[in-house]
Amino acid sequence: MSIKGLAPVPRHKTLAEDTYDRLRSAIMTGAVRPGEKISARSVADSAQVSFTPAREAIGRLISEGALELVGPKTIIVPQLSLQSLSEIYKIRINVEVMAAEIATPNMTRSLIFKLEETQDELETLRKLDSYQASLELNEQFHFLIYKACNMPRLIAIIESLWLQVGPSFNFLLTPDSLPEDPIGYHRTMIEGLKNNNPKQVSDAICADLEFGFQRLKDLIQSME
């Protein structure tokens, strides 16, 4: 029998859940490279936890396809083929545009302000050649928009796609200067959100994803 008026005790994350979230985020934002070996020891040492939560986190990510068991004790970050990257890109275009169009009328002034702050910081990091840190902010930027659609199942689909493609962002780490195009696309998204214009936002997202995919495709082909 429940007691009316007694609020549930807040449930904090377990070490395994927190380790999983942190490792998952690292994979999504390209902190690990395709083909890189991942061990319970390396995860435990990095997250400063014991082997048990590290093993549980790795096991969950193997089941989600973010990590791959290639031997009895060998776990790696999968390296996607161009065909797989192309498939993911085509799906991303559809689901991310859907999320953004639904989210546009839900974007409050405070959310747009947060988006602008994130973009300002992202641009600062790019100028400092802090590319890895800028990838984390790029993820934050996109999901600030997508999560405003208030459709958790759609967000879960988008996150699963980022989880697969995230490590491939490492291929964009080249000696060449970073192109300015993505900055323009992000600024156009912000403008479209301020104007409550879903088409302007979705067009900018399409351009952003298309540019990123083509650049990634060209770089991978040049390495073959």
ABEGO torsion letter per residue (X at the ends): XBBBGBBBBBBBBBAAAAAAAAAAAAAAAGABBBGBBBBAAAAAAAAGBBAAAAAAAAAAAAAAGABBBABAABBBBBBBBAAAAAAAAAAAAAAAAAAAAAAAAABBAAAAAAAAAAAAAAAAAAAAGBAAAAAAAAAAAAAAAAAAAGBAAAAAAAAAAAAAAAAAAAAABBABBBBAAAAAAAAAAAAAAAAGBAAAAAAAAAAAAAAAAAAAAAAAAAAX
